Amino acid sequence: MSILHGIILGLVEGITEFIPVSSSGHLILVHQIFDIQGINDLGVDAIFQFATILAVLVYFWSDLWHLLMVFIRMCMNKIVANEDKYMIQAIIIGTIPAVIFGLFLQKYMETTFRSSYLVAWTLLAGSFLMYIAERFAKQNKTLTASKGFIIGLFQSLALVPGISRSGSTISGGLFSGLTRESATRFSFLLSFPIIVGAGLKSFLEVYKTGEIASIGSLSLVVGFITSFVVGLATIHFLIEYLKTHKLTIFIWYRVLLALVIFAFV
């Protein structure tokens, strides 16, 4: 993999990991368009994805540190605010579905799911999901552990490239009655355990097999930095954007991209 390819993949991952257009779907398309083949595609993508979760760590550092302290207090049976308690419970319980389904679908994620044609169909399916969420969901409830589990089920849909983790979890939040801003914030926090786990797992697999040398260490470093910096900017953009806007622009983008794929693949 060349340095230019590393920059391109890092740029695409940094932008699409957080906006609801599917990072995995876009990375599959980029691999095929630029013919970045012959390497551990899924492993490289996960390593760049790990860079974006570092962006979440930096951006939400105060929130995550606060939640860690709350978790420690909960383990010590000390009294904590209900809002913080529900947030911790929602993140833990909401992470479980993606872990279970991820282990079950892993072999398909490495083969069957890496299809441009499948991405086109799931882009459309994700668009429909987001439209229904925006159209009919009521935004008048607060986060609870049970709602966290429901949103976690929606997050599991994103194991199929093209659905979009942020798109599915924000939609799940809206269906659960959360405001768009609350659903977006929880989407980022819920992503932390899953992407950390996936990134570490893939990095260790690539490292143990010695494939880093064939990929190009410098290319990985440059792509990693690109993904981190762009991801940080994208987080800020999306949070501010969704305070006053709906998901409409992303829905239309997904539909148009799906039509382009159908036309040229």
Secondary structure, DSSP 8 states (H G I E B T S, - for coil): --HHHHHHHHHHHHHHTTTTT-HHHHHHHHHHHTT--SS-HHHHHHHHHHHHHHHHHHHTHHHHHHHHHHHHHHHTT----HHHHHHHHHHHHHHHHHHHHHHHHHHHHTTTT--HHHHHHHHHHHHHHHHHHHHH--------HHHHHHHHHHHHHTTSTTS-HHHHHHHHHHHTT--HHHHHHHHHHHHHHHHHHHHHHHHHHHHHHTHHHHH-HHHHHHHHHHHHHHHHHHHHHHHHHHHH--SHHHHHHHHHHHHHHHHH-
